Amino acid sequence: MTSPEQNEKGNESAGSFREGNDDMPVRSDENVGATRRLQAREMLGPKGVVQIEHEGEIYTLRLTRNNRLILTK
């Protein structure tokens, strides 16, 4: 038998998201429409770079000369 978060193969379904912590909420299909959309140029600012902190780590998102985004740790 599979849980609601798993498909018949035992894998997590595309409509659910769980990151190893049982206290974390599970994303359901009904919340997909609530995804935030940001304009890269607004987020990156005039210098074309922004630092993002995630779980104590700092990541740098920058716009390259070829107009591509690159995320580095």
PDB file of N, H, CA, C and O in Angstrom:
ATOM      1  N   MET A   1       0.844  -1.177   0.000  1.00  0.00           N
ATOM      2  CA  MET A   1       0.000   0.000   0.000  1.00  0.00           C
ATOM      3  C   MET A   1       0.887   1.238   0.000  1.00  0.00           C
ATOM      4  O   MET A   1       1.933   1.253   0.649  1.00  0.00           O
ATOM      5  N   THR A   2       0.474   2.280  -0.728  1.00  0.00           N
ATOM      6  H   THR A   2      -0.375   2.267  -1.255  1.00  0.00           H
ATOM      7  CA  THR A   2       1.273   3.498  -0.803  1.00  0.00           C
ATOM      8  C   THR A   2       0.600   4.611  -0.029  1.00  0.00           C
ATOM      9  O   THR A   2      -0.618   4.627   0.145  1.00  0.00           O
ATOM     10  N   SER A   3       1.425   5.548   0.435  1.00  0.00           N
ATOM     11  H   SER A   3       2.415   5.535   0.294  1.00  0.00           H
ATOM     12  CA  SER A   3       0.881   6.709   1.135  1.00  0.00           C
ATOM     13  C   SER A   3       0.364   7.702   0.108  1.00  0.00           C
ATOM     14  O   SER A   3       0.656   7.559  -1.079  1.00  0.00           O
ATOM     15  N   PRO A   4      -0.406   8.716   0.538  1.00  0.00           N
ATOM     16  CA  PRO A   4      -0.912   9.707  -0.419  1.00  0.00           C
ATOM     17  C   PRO A   4       0.208  10.453  -1.131  1.00  0.00           C
ATOM     18  O   PRO A   4      -0.006  10.977  -2.224  1.00  0.00           O
ATOM     19  N   GLU A   5       1.403  10.515  -0.533  1.00  0.00           N
ATOM     20  H   GLU A   5       1.577  10.089   0.355  1.00  0.00           H
ATOM     21  CA  GLU A   5       2.503  11.221  -1.150  1.00  0.00           C
ATOM     22  C   GLU A   5       3.267  10.357  -2.145  1.00  0.00           C
ATOM     23  O   GLU A   5       4.161  10.858  -2.826  1.00  0.00           O
ATOM     24  N   GLN A   6       2.932   9.063  -2.245  1.00  0.00           N
ATOM     25  H   GLN A   6       2.205   8.656  -1.692  1.00  0.00           H
ATOM     26  CA  GLN A   6       3.690   8.172  -3.105  1.00  0.00           C
ATOM     27  C   GLN A   6       2.809   7.589  -4.189  1.00  0.00           C
ATOM     28  O   GLN A   6       1.607   7.406  -4.000  1.00  0.00           O
ATOM     29  N   ASN A   7       3.423   7.296  -5.333  1.00  0.00           N
ATOM     30  H   ASN A   7       4.400   7.444  -5.487  1.00  0.00           H
ATOM     31  CA  ASN A   7       2.698   6.622  -6.388  1.00  0.00           C
ATOM     32  C   ASN A   7       2.842   5.117  -6.202  1.00  0.00           C
ATOM     33  O   ASN A   7       3.407   4.663  -5.207  1.00  0.00           O
ATOM     34  N   GLU A   8       2.335   4.349  -7.153  1.00  0.00           N
ATOM     35  H   GLU A   8       1.876   4.718  -7.961  1.00  0.00           H
ATOM     36  CA  GLU A   8       2.345   2.895  -7.000  1.00  0.00           C
ATOM     37  C   GLU A   8       3.745   2.297  -7.000  1.00  0.00           C
ATOM     38  O   GLU A   8       3.910   1.163  -6.549  1.00  0.00           O
ATOM     39  N   LYS A   9       4.754   3.004  -7.484  1.00  0.00           N
ATOM     40  H   LYS A   9       4.620   3.924  -7.851  1.00  0.00           H
ATOM     41  CA  LYS A   9       6.123   2.503  -7.472  1.00  0.00           C
ATOM     42  C   LYS A   9       6.852   2.883  -6.195  1.00  0.00           C
ATOM     43  O   LYS A   9       8.019   2.534  -6.020  1.00  0.00           O
ATOM     44  N   GLY A  10       6.176   3.595  -5.301  1.00  0.00           N
ATOM     45  H   GLY A  10       5.228   3.878  -5.443  1.00  0.00           H
ATOM     46  CA  GLY A  10       6.797   3.976  -4.045  1.00  0.00           C
ATOM     47  C   GLY A  10       7.544   5.295  -4.113  1.00  0.00           C
ATOM     48  O   GLY A  10       8.124   5.733  -3.120  1.00  0.00           O
ATOM     49  N   ASN A  11       7.535   5.931  -5.279  1.00  0.00           N
ATOM     50  H   ASN A  11       7.064   5.575  -6.086  1.00  0.00           H
ATOM     51  CA  ASN A  11       8.206   7.217  -5.435  1.00  0.00           C
ATOM     52  C   ASN A  11       7.253   8.338  -5.083  1.00  0.00           C
ATOM     53  O   ASN A  11       6.034   8.192  -5.173  1.00  0.00           O
ATOM     54  N   GLU A  12       7.832   9.470  -4.677  1.00  0.00           N
ATOM     55  H   GLU A  12       8.823   9.589  -4.604  1.00  0.00           H
ATOM     56  CA  GLU A  12       6.978  10.613  -4.402  1.00  0.00           C
ATOM     57  C   GLU A  12       6.366  11.078  -5.705  1.00  0.00           C
ATOM     58  O   GLU A  12       7.040  11.128  -6.734  1.00  0.00           O
ATOM     59  N   SER A  13       5.084  11.421  -5.662  1.00  0.00           N
ATOM     60  H   SER A  13       4.537  11.381  -4.826  1.00  0.00           H
ATOM     61  CA  SER A  13       4.403  11.886  -6.859  1.00  0.00           C
ATOM     62  C   SER A  13       4.778  13.326  -7.138  1.00  0.00           C
ATOM     63  O   SER A  13       5.280  14.027  -6.259  1.00  0.00           O
ATOM     64  N   ALA A  14       4.533  13.772  -8.370  1.00  0.00           N
ATOM     65  H   ALA A  14       4.125  13.203  -9.084  1.00  0.00           H
ATOM     66  CA  ALA A  14       4.873  15.137  -8.758  1.00  0.00           C
ATOM     67  C   ALA A  14       4.077  16.161  -7.969  1.00  0.00           C
ATOM     68  O   ALA A  14       4.499  17.311  -7.856  1.00  0.00           O
ATOM     69  N   GLY A  15       2.942  15.771  -7.425  1.00  0.00           N
ATOM     70  H   GLY A  15       2.599  14.836  -7.517  1.00  0.00           H
ATOM     71  CA  GLY A  15       2.103  16.706  -6.697  1.00  0.00           C
ATOM     72  C   GLY A  15       2.450  16.827  -5.235  1.00  0.00           C
ATOM     73  O   GLY A  15       1.751  17.526  -4.501  1.00  0.00           O
ATOM     74  N   SER A  16       3.501  16.175  -4.784  1.00  0.00           N
ATOM     75  H   SER A  16       4.069  15.607  -5.381  1.00  0.00           H
ATOM     76  CA  SER A  16       3.867  16.275  -3.377  1.00  0.00           C
ATOM     77  C   SER A  16       5.336  16.634  -3.251  1.00  0.00           C
ATOM     78  O   SER A  16       6.134  16.372  -4.151  1.00  0.00           O
ATOM     79  N   PHE A  17       5.679  17.231  -2.130  1.00  0.00           N
ATOM     80  H   PHE A  17       5.031  17.443  -1.398  1.00  0.00           H
ATOM     81  CA  PHE A  17       7.057  17.634  -1.885  1.00  0.00           C
ATOM     82  C   PHE A  17       7.337  17.448  -0.418  1.00  0.00           C
ATOM     83  O   PHE A  17       6.633  17.999   0.429  1.00  0.00           O
ATOM     84  N   ARG A  18       8.354  16.679  -0.109  1.00  0.00           N
ATOM     85  H   ARG A  18       8.925  16.231  -0.797  1.00  0.00           H
ATOM     86  CA  ARG A  18       8.744  16.479   1.281  1.00  0.00           C
ATOM     87  C   ARG A  18      10.260  16.423   1.312  1.00  0.00           C
ATOM     88  O   ARG A  18      10.874  15.740   0.491  1.00  0.00           O
ATOM     89  N   GLU A  19      10.869  17.133   2.249  1.00  0.00           N
ATOM     90  H   GLU A  19      10.371  17.688   2.915  1.00  0.00           H
ATOM     91  CA  GLU A  19      12.319  17.234   2.306  1.00  0.00           C
ATOM     92  C   GLU A  19      12.893  16.587   3.541  1.00  0.00           C
ATOM     93  O   GLU A  19      13.670  17.231   4.246  1.00  0.00           O
ATOM     94  N   GLY A  20      12.555  15.356   3.842  1.00  0.00           N
ATOM     95  H   GLY A  20      11.924  14.833   3.270  1.00  0.00           H
ATOM     96  CA  GLY A  20      13.179  14.632   4.920  1.00  0.00           C
ATOM     97  C   GLY A  20      12.784  15.046   6.320  1.00  0.00           C
ATOM     98  O   GLY A  20      13.154  14.361   7.274  1.00  0.00           O
ATOM     99  N   ASN A  21      12.066  16.110   6.487  1.00  0.00           N
ATOM    100  H   ASN A  21      11.765  16.667   5.712  1.00  0.00           H
ATOM    101  CA  ASN A  21      11.648  16.575   7.803  1.00  0.00           C
ATOM    102  C   ASN A  21      10.141  16.410   7.897  1.00  0.00           C
ATOM    103  O   ASN A  21       9.401  17.067   7.165  1.00  0.00           O
ATOM    104  N   ASP A  22       9.676  15.544   8.786  1.00  0.00           N
ATOM    105  H   ASP A  22      10.277  15.011   9.381  1.00  0.00           H
ATOM    106  CA  ASP A  22       8.246  15.276   8.886  1.00  0.00           C
ATOM    107  C   ASP A  22       7.446  16.482   9.345  1.00  0.00           C
ATOM    108  O   ASP A  22       6.221  16.488   9.227  1.00  0.00           O
ATOM    109  N   ASP A  23       8.120  17.515   9.873  1.00  0.00           N
ATOM    110  H   ASP A  23       9.116  17.511   9.969  1.00  0.00           H
ATOM    111  CA  ASP A  23       7.419  18.725  10.277  1.00  0.00           C
ATOM    112  C   ASP A  23       7.164  19.656   9.097  1.00  0.00           C
ATOM    113  O   ASP A  23       6.408  20.620   9.219  1.00  0.00           O
ATOM    114  N   MET A  24       7.789  19.373   7.956  1.00  0.00           N
ATOM    115  H   MET A  24       8.403  18.590   7.856  1.00  0.00           H
ATOM    116  CA  MET A  24       7.623  20.227   6.786  1.00  0.00           C
ATOM    117  C   MET A  24       6.286  19.928   6.122  1.00  0.00           C
ATOM    118  O   MET A  24       5.866  18.773   6.057  1.00  0.00           O
ATOM    119  N   PRO A  25       5.615  20.968   5.630  1.00  0.00           N
ATOM    120  CA  PRO A  25       4.336  20.733   4.948  1.00  0.00           C
ATOM    121  C   PRO A  25       4.547  20.015   3.623  1.00  0.00           C
ATOM    122  O   PRO A  25       5.606  20.122   3.005  1.00  0.00           O
ATOM    123  N   VAL A  26       3.543  19.295   3.205  1.00  0.00           N
ATOM    124  H   VAL A  26       2.682  19.208   3.708  1.00  0.00           H
ATOM    125  CA  VAL A  26       3.570  18.603   1.929  1.00  0.00           C
ATOM    126  C   VAL A  26       2.857  19.475   0.920  1.00  0.00           C
ATOM    127  O   VAL A  26       1.741  19.932   1.166  1.00  0.00           O
ATOM    128  N   ARG A  27       3.504  19.712  -0.233  1.00  0.00           N
ATOM    129  H   ARG A  27       4.410  19.341  -0.433  1.00  0.00           H
ATOM    130  CA  ARG A  27       2.879  20.509  -1.280  1.00  0.00           C
ATOM    131  C   ARG A  27       1.881  19.632  -2.017  1.00  0.00           C
ATOM    132  O   ARG A  27       2.221  18.531  -2.448  1.00  0.00           O
ATOM    133  N   SER A  28       0.670  20.104  -2.163  1.00  0.00           N
ATOM    134  H   SER A  28       0.393  20.999  -1.812  1.00  0.00           H
ATOM    135  CA  SER A  28      -0.322  19.356  -2.916  1.00  0.00           C
ATOM    136  C   SER A  28      -0.584  20.076  -4.232  1.00  0.00           C
ATOM    137  O   SER A  28      -0.210  21.238  -4.394  1.00  0.00           O
ATOM    138  N   ASP A  29      -1.226  19.386  -5.173  1.00  0.00           N
ATOM    139  H   ASP A  29      -1.529  18.442  -5.041  1.00  0.00           H
ATOM    140  CA  ASP A  29      -1.501  19.961  -6.483  1.00  0.00           C
ATOM    141  C   ASP A  29      -2.288  21.257  -6.395  1.00  0.00           C
ATOM    142  O   ASP A  29      -2.143  22.127  -7.253  1.00  0.00           O
ATOM    143  N   GLU A  30      -3.117  21.399  -5.372  1.00  0.00           N
ATOM    144  H   GLU A  30      -3.235  20.692  -4.674  1.00  0.00           H
ATOM    145  CA  GLU A  30      -3.940  22.602  -5.268  1.00  0.00           C
ATOM    146  C   GLU A  30      -3.112  23.849  -4.987  1.00  0.00           C
ATOM    147  O   GLU A  30      -3.587  24.955  -5.244  1.00  0.00           O
ATOM    148  N   ASN A  31      -1.897  23.717  -4.471  1.00  0.00           N
ATOM    149  H   ASN A  31      -1.511  22.818  -4.262  1.00  0.00           H
ATOM    150  CA  ASN A  31      -1.054  24.865  -4.167  1.00  0.00           C
ATOM    151  C   ASN A  31      -0.133  25.256  -5.317  1.00  0.00           C
ATOM    152  O   ASN A  31       0.575  26.258  -5.213  1.00  0.00           O
ATOM    153  N   VAL A  32      -0.122  24.505  -6.395  1.00  0.00           N
ATOM    154  H   VAL A  32      -0.697  23.692  -6.480  1.00  0.00           H
ATOM    155  CA  VAL A  32       0.799  24.767  -7.489  1.00  0.00           C
ATOM    156  C   VAL A  32       0.556  26.147  -8.086  1.00  0.00           C
ATOM    157  O   VAL A  32       1.516  26.823  -8.456  1.00  0.00           O
ATOM    158  N   GLY A  33      -0.685  26.582  -8.191  1.00  0.00           N
ATOM    159  H   GLY A  33      -1.464  26.032  -7.890  1.00  0.00           H
ATOM    160  CA  GLY A  33      -1.003  27.885  -8.754  1.00  0.00           C
ATOM    161  C   GLY A  33      -0.510  29.033  -7.908  1.00  0.00           C
ATOM    162  O   GLY A  33      -0.455  30.164  -8.391  1.00  0.00           O
ATOM    163  N   ALA A  34      -0.146  28.785  -6.657  1.00  0.00           N
ATOM    164  H   ALA A  34      -0.190  27.867  -6.265  1.00  0.00           H
ATOM    165  CA  ALA A  34       0.296  29.837  -5.753  1.00  0.00           C
ATOM    166  C   ALA A  34       1.793  30.104  -5.866  1.00  0.00           C
ATOM    167  O   ALA A  34       2.335  30.868  -5.067  1.00  0.00           O
ATOM    168  N   THR A  35       2.475  29.497  -6.834  1.00  0.00           N
ATOM    169  H   THR A  35       2.035  28.877  -7.483  1.00  0.00           H
ATOM    170  CA  THR A  35       3.907  29.690  -6.997  1.00  0.00           C
ATOM    171  C   THR A  35       4.205  31.146  -7.323  1.00  0.00           C
ATOM    172  O   THR A  35       3.587  31.738  -8.208  1.00  0.00           O
ATOM    173  N   ARG A  36       5.165  31.717  -6.592  1.00  0.00           N
ATOM    174  H   ARG A  36       5.667  31.236  -5.873  1.00  0.00           H
ATOM    175  CA  ARG A  36       5.551  33.106  -6.836  1.00  0.00           C
ATOM    176  C   ARG A  36       6.390  33.204  -8.096  1.00  0.00           C
ATOM    177  O   ARG A  36       7.213  32.331  -8.373  1.00  0.00           O
ATOM    178  N   ARG A  37       6.182  34.259  -8.852  1.00  0.00           N
ATOM    179  H   ARG A  37       5.514  34.968  -8.627  1.00  0.00           H
ATOM    180  CA  ARG A  37       6.990  34.519 -10.042  1.00  0.00           C
ATOM    181  C   ARG A  37       7.688  35.854  -9.844  1.00  0.00           C
ATOM    182  O   ARG A  37       7.052  36.860  -9.530  1.00  0.00           O
ATOM    183  N   LEU A  38       8.998  35.855 -10.029  1.00  0.00           N
ATOM    184  H   LEU A  38       9.515  35.038 -10.285  1.00  0.00           H
ATOM    185  CA  LEU A  38       9.795  37.064  -9.864  1.00  0.00           C
ATOM    186  C   LEU A  38      10.438  37.430 -11.191  1.00  0.00           C
ATOM    187  O   LEU A  38      10.815  36.552 -11.967  1.00  0.00           O
ATOM    188  N   GLN A  39      10.562  38.710 -11.447  1.00  0.00           N
ATOM    189  H   GLN A  39      10.255  39.423 -10.816  1.00  0.00           H
ATOM    190  CA  GLN A  39      11.284  39.178 -12.623  1.00  0.00           C
ATOM    191  C   GLN A  39      12.774  39.161 -12.284  1.00  0.00           C
ATOM    192  O   GLN A  39      13.198  39.782 -11.310  1.00  0.00           O
ATOM    193  N   ALA A  40      13.554  38.460 -13.075  1.00  0.00           N
ATOM    194  H   ALA A  40      13.209  37.954 -13.867  1.00  0.00           H
ATOM    195  CA  ALA A  40      14.979  38.306 -12.787  1.00  0.00           C
ATOM    196  C   ALA A  40      15.679  39.652 -12.665  1.00  0.00           C
ATOM    197  O   ALA A  40      16.476  39.848 -11.747  1.00  0.00           O
ATOM    198  N   ARG A  41      15.402  40.565 -13.552  1.00  0.00           N
ATOM    199  H   ARG A  41      14.755  40.406 -14.297  1.00  0.00           H
ATOM    200  CA  ARG A  41      16.086  41.867 -13.520  1.00  0.00           C
ATOM    201  C   ARG A  41      15.762  42.636 -12.244  1.00  0.00           C
ATOM    202  O   ARG A  41      16.626  43.323 -11.700  1.00  0.00           O
ATOM    203  N   GLU A  42      14.527  42.527 -11.764  1.00  0.00           N
ATOM    204  H   GLU A  42      13.825  41.968 -12.206  1.00  0.00           H
ATOM    205  CA  GLU A  42      14.164  43.180 -10.503  1.00  0.00           C
ATOM    206  C   GLU A  42      14.884  42.518  -9.334  1.00  0.00           C
ATOM    207  O   GLU A  42      15.393  43.198  -8.443  1.00  0.00           O
ATOM    208  N   MET A  43      14.921  41.204  -9.343  1.00  0.00           N
ATOM    209  H   MET A  43      14.507  40.652 -10.067  1.00  0.00           H
ATOM    210  CA  MET A  43      15.539  40.456  -8.258  1.00  0.00           C
ATOM    211  C   MET A  43      17.058  40.664  -8.232  1.00  0.00           C
ATOM    212  O   MET A  43      17.645  40.780  -7.156  1.00  0.00           O
ATOM    213  N   LEU A  44      17.695  40.711  -9.398  1.00  0.00           N
ATOM    214  H   LEU A  44      17.218  40.616 -10.272  1.00  0.00           H
ATOM    215  CA  LEU A  44      19.145  40.827  -9.484  1.00  0.00           C
ATOM    216  C   LEU A  44      19.643  42.257  -9.306  1.00  0.00           C
ATOM    217  O   LEU A  44      20.803  42.473  -8.954  1.00  0.00           O
ATOM    218  N   GLY A  45      18.785  43.220  -9.543  1.00  0.00           N
ATOM    219  H   GLY A  45      17.843  43.045  -9.828  1.00  0.00           H
ATOM    220  CA  GLY A  45      19.177  44.617  -9.379  1.00  0.00           C
ATOM    221  C   GLY A  45      20.108  45.093 -10.483  1.00  0.00           C
ATOM    222  O   GLY A  45      20.378  44.359 -11.434  1.00  0.00           O
ATOM    223  N   PRO A  46      20.602  46.328 -10.356  1.00  0.00           N
ATOM    224  CA  PRO A  46      21.424  46.921 -11.419  1.00  0.00           C
ATOM    225  C   PRO A  46      22.772  46.227 -11.618  1.00  0.00           C
ATOM    226  O   PRO A  46      23.349  46.320 -12.701  1.00  0.00           O
ATOM    227  N   LYS A  47      23.281  45.541 -10.611  1.00  0.00           N
ATOM    228  H   LYS A  47      22.812  45.465  -9.730  1.00  0.00           H
ATOM    229  CA  LYS A  47      24.566  44.837 -10.738  1.00  0.00           C
ATOM    230  C   LYS A  47      24.410  43.432 -11.314  1.00  0.00           C
ATOM    231  O   LYS A  47      25.406  42.787 -11.642  1.00  0.00           O
ATOM    232  N   GLY A  48      23.170  42.949 -11.441  1.00  0.00           N
ATOM    233  H   GLY A  48      22.361  43.473 -11.174  1.00  0.00           H
ATOM    234  CA  GLY A  48      22.940  41.636 -12.029  1.00  0.00           C
ATOM    235  C   GLY A  48      23.343  40.477 -11.146  1.00  0.00           C
ATOM    236  O   GLY A  48      23.683  39.405 -11.646  1.00  0.00           O
ATOM    237  N   VAL A  49      23.311  40.678  -9.824  1.00  0.00           N
ATOM    238  H   VAL A  49      23.035  41.549  -9.417  1.00  0.00           H
ATOM    239  CA  VAL A  49      23.717  39.617  -8.903  1.00  0.00           C
ATOM    240  C   VAL A  49      22.931  39.740  -7.602  1.00  0.00           C
ATOM    241  O   VAL A  49      22.632  40.842  -7.143  1.00  0.00           O
ATOM    242  N   VAL A  50      22.605  38.596  -7.021  1.00  0.00           N
ATOM    243  H   VAL A  50      22.848  37.700  -7.394  1.00  0.00           H
ATOM    244  CA  VAL A  50      21.922  38.564  -5.729  1.00  0.00           C
ATOM    245  C   VAL A  50      22.432  37.359  -4.948  1.00  0.00           C
ATOM    246  O   VAL A  50      22.729  36.312  -5.524  1.00  0.00           O
ATOM    247  N   GLN A  51      22.530  37.518  -3.636  1.00  0.00           N
ATOM    248  H   GLN A  51      22.288  38.368  -3.169  1.00  0.00           H
ATOM    249  CA  GLN A  51      22.912  36.396  -2.784  1.00  0.00           C
ATOM    250  C   GLN A  51      21.657  35.853  -2.120  1.00  0.00           C
ATOM    251  O   GLN A  51      20.796  36.611  -1.672  1.00  0.00           O
ATOM    252  N   ILE A  52      21.565  34.528  -2.065  1.00  0.00           N
ATOM    253  H   ILE A  52      22.263  33.912  -2.430  1.00  0.00           H
ATOM    254  CA  ILE A  52      20.408  33.834  -1.503  1.00  0.00           C
ATOM    255  C   ILE A  52      20.903  32.949  -0.373  1.00  0.00           C
ATOM    256  O   ILE A  52      21.823  32.152  -0.559  1.00  0.00           O
ATOM    257  N   GLU A  53      20.292  33.088   0.801  1.00  0.00           N
ATOM    258  H   GLU A  53      19.545  33.735   0.952  1.00  0.00           H
ATOM    259  CA  GLU A  53      20.653  32.227   1.929  1.00  0.00           C
ATOM    260  C   GLU A  53      19.638  31.101   2.016  1.00  0.00           C
ATOM    261  O   GLU A  53      18.429  31.335   2.020  1.00  0.00           O
ATOM    262  N   HIS A  54      20.147  29.872   2.087  1.00  0.00           N
ATOM    263  H   HIS A  54      21.129  29.682   2.084  1.00  0.00           H
ATOM    264  CA  HIS A  54      19.295  28.686   2.203  1.00  0.00           C
ATOM    265  C   HIS A  54      19.947  27.729   3.188  1.00  0.00           C
ATOM    266  O   HIS A  54      21.054  27.242   2.960  1.00  0.00           O
ATOM    267  N   GLU A  55      19.250  27.466   4.284  1.00  0.00           N
ATOM    268  H   GLU A  55      18.350  27.862   4.470  1.00  0.00           H
ATOM    269  CA  GLU A  55      19.718  26.549   5.318  1.00  0.00           C
ATOM    270  C   GLU A  55      21.151  26.852   5.750  1.00  0.00           C
ATOM    271  O   GLU A  55      21.977  25.948   5.875  1.00  0.00           O
ATOM    272  N   GLY A  56      21.434  28.132   5.976  1.00  0.00           N
ATOM    273  H   GLY A  56      20.763  28.867   5.874  1.00  0.00           H
ATOM    274  CA  GLY A  56      22.742  28.540   6.466  1.00  0.00           C
ATOM    275  C   GLY A  56      23.826  28.660   5.413  1.00  0.00           C
ATOM    276  O   GLY A  56      24.943  29.070   5.730  1.00  0.00           O
ATOM    277  N   GLU A  57      23.530  28.317   4.182  1.00  0.00           N
ATOM    278  H   GLU A  57      22.623  27.983   3.925  1.00  0.00           H
ATOM    279  CA  GLU A  57      24.497  28.413   3.085  1.00  0.00           C
ATOM    280  C   GLU A  57      24.148  29.621   2.218  1.00  0.00           C
ATOM    281  O   GLU A  57      22.975  29.956   2.050  1.00  0.00           O
ATOM    282  N   ILE A  58      25.172  30.268   1.672  1.00  0.00           N
ATOM    283  H   ILE A  58      26.124  29.996   1.809  1.00  0.00           H
ATOM    284  CA  ILE A  58      24.977  31.415   0.796  1.00  0.00           C
ATOM    285  C   ILE A  58      25.206  30.981  -0.651  1.00  0.00           C
ATOM    286  O   ILE A  58      26.236  30.389  -0.974  1.00  0.00           O
ATOM    287  N   TYR A  59      24.247  31.277  -1.509  1.00  0.00           N
ATOM    288  H   TYR A  59      23.410  31.757  -1.246  1.00  0.00           H
ATOM    289  CA  TYR A  59      24.331  30.999  -2.936  1.00  0.00           C
ATOM    290  C   TYR A  59      24.312  32.333  -3.671  1.00  0.00           C
ATOM    291  O   TYR A  59      23.676  33.285  -3.218  1.00  0.00           O
ATOM    292  N   THR A  60      24.998  32.404  -4.793  1.00  0.00           N
ATOM    293  H   THR A  60      25.515  31.631  -5.161  1.00  0.00           H
ATOM    294  CA  THR A  60      25.021  33.617  -5.602  1.00  0.00           C
ATOM    295  C   THR A  60      24.349  33.330  -6.938  1.00  0.00           C
ATOM    296  O   THR A  60      24.729  32.404  -7.654  1.00  0.00           O
ATOM    297  N   LEU A  61      23.350  34.136  -7.259  1.00  0.00           N
ATOM    298  H   LEU A  61      23.042  34.888  -6.677  1.00  0.00           H
ATOM    299  CA  LEU A  61      22.661  34.046  -8.543  1.00  0.00           C
ATOM    300  C   LEU A  61      23.071  35.264  -9.346  1.00  0.00           C
ATOM    301  O   LEU A  61      22.902  36.400  -8.901  1.00  0.00           O
ATOM    302  N   ARG A  62      23.613  35.022 -10.534  1.00  0.00           N
ATOM    303  H   ARG A  62      23.751  34.100 -10.895  1.00  0.00           H
ATOM    304  CA  ARG A  62      24.062  36.154 -11.341  1.00  0.00           C
ATOM    305  C   ARG A  62      23.655  35.991 -12.793  1.00  0.00           C
ATOM    306  O   ARG A  62      23.428  34.883 -13.279  1.00  0.00           O
ATOM    307  N   LEU A  63      23.569  37.122 -13.468  1.00  0.00           N
ATOM    308  H   LEU A  63      23.754  38.022 -13.073  1.00  0.00           H
ATOM    309  CA  LEU A  63      23.267  37.165 -14.890  1.00  0.00           C
ATOM    310  C   LEU A  63      24.591  37.237 -15.639  1.00  0.00           C
ATOM    311  O   LEU A  63      25.418  38.104 -15.355  1.00  0.00           O
ATOM    312  N   THR A  64      24.800  36.334 -16.590  1.00  0.00           N
ATOM    313  H   THR A  64      24.129  35.630 -16.820  1.00  0.00           H
ATOM    314  CA  THR A  64      26.054  36.307 -17.345  1.00  0.00           C
ATOM    315  C   THR A  64      26.003  37.283 -18.523  1.00  0.00           C
ATOM    316  O   THR A  64      24.953  37.844 -18.840  1.00  0.00           O
ATOM    317  N   ARG A  65      27.151  37.471 -19.158  1.00  0.00           N
ATOM    318  H   ARG A  65      28.003  37.015 -18.901  1.00  0.00           H
ATOM    319  CA  ARG A  65      27.206  38.332 -20.354  1.00  0.00           C
ATOM    320  C   ARG A  65      26.359  37.774 -21.484  1.00  0.00           C
ATOM    321  O   ARG A  65      25.931  38.520 -22.365  1.00  0.00           O
ATOM    322  N   ASN A  66      26.113  36.470 -21.468  1.00  0.00           N
ATOM    323  H   ASN A  66      26.460  35.864 -20.753  1.00  0.00           H
ATOM    324  CA  ASN A  66      25.287  35.834 -22.504  1.00  0.00           C
ATOM    325  C   ASN A  66      23.816  35.806 -22.126  1.00  0.00           C
ATOM    326  O   ASN A  66      23.027  35.082 -22.733  1.00  0.00           O
ATOM    327  N   ASN A  67      23.443  36.602 -21.117  1.00  0.00           N
ATOM    328  H   ASN A  67      24.084  37.191 -20.624  1.00  0.00           H
ATOM    329  CA  ASN A  67      22.059  36.733 -20.665  1.00  0.00           C
ATOM    330  C   ASN A  67      21.496  35.420 -20.118  1.00  0.00           C
ATOM    331  O   ASN A  67      20.319  35.115 -20.313  1.00  0.00           O
ATOM    332  N   ARG A  68      22.332  34.656 -19.439  1.00  0.00           N
ATOM    333  H   ARG A  68      23.288  34.904 -19.280  1.00  0.00           H
ATOM    334  CA  ARG A  68      21.903  33.417 -18.783  1.00  0.00           C
ATOM    335  C   ARG A  68      22.075  33.571 -17.286  1.00  0.00           C
ATOM    336  O   ARG A  68      22.888  34.369 -16.821  1.00  0.00           O
ATOM    337  N   LEU A  69      21.305  32.804 -16.539  1.00  0.00           N
ATOM    338  H   LEU A  69      20.644  32.156 -16.917  1.00  0.00           H
ATOM    339  CA  LEU A  69      21.421  32.821 -15.083  1.00  0.00           C
ATOM    340  C   LEU A  69      22.322  31.687 -14.637  1.00  0.00           C
ATOM    341  O   LEU A  69      22.253  30.577 -15.164  1.00  0.00           O
ATOM    342  N   ILE A  70      23.171  31.977 -13.659  1.00  0.00           N
ATOM    343  H   ILE A  70      23.227  32.879 -13.231  1.00  0.00           H
ATOM    344  CA  ILE A  70      24.026  30.941 -13.092  1.00  0.00           C
ATOM    345  C   ILE A  70      23.951  31.042 -11.571  1.00  0.00           C
ATOM    346  O   ILE A  70      24.077  32.126 -11.002  1.00  0.00           O
ATOM    347  N   LEU A  71      23.746  29.897 -10.925  1.00  0.00           N
ATOM    348  H   LEU A  71      23.644  29.017 -11.388  1.00  0.00           H
ATOM    349  CA  LEU A  71      23.658  29.816  -9.470  1.00  0.00           C
ATOM    350  C   LEU A  71      24.881  29.068  -8.968  1.00  0.00           C
ATOM    351  O   LEU A  71      25.134  27.933  -9.371  1.00  0.00           O
ATOM    352  N   THR A  72      25.645  29.715  -8.077  1.00  0.00           N
ATOM    353  H   THR A  72      25.440  30.637  -7.750  1.00  0.00           H
ATOM    354  CA  THR A  72      26.842  29.082  -7.524  1.00  0.00           C
ATOM    355  C   THR A  72      26.788  29.119  -6.009  1.00  0.00           C
ATOM    356  O   THR A  72      26.120  29.962  -5.410  1.00  0.00           O
ATOM    357  N   LYS A  73      27.503  28.191  -5.407  1.00  0.00           N
ATOM    358  H   LYS A  73      28.046  27.506  -5.893  1.00  0.00           H
ATOM    359  CA  LYS A  73      27.558  28.107  -3.942  1.00  0.00           C
ATOM    360  C   LYS A  73      28.821  28.771  -3.465  1.00  0.00           C
ATOM    361  O   LYS A  73      29.077  28.819  -2.262  1.00  0.00           O
TER     362      LYS A  73
END
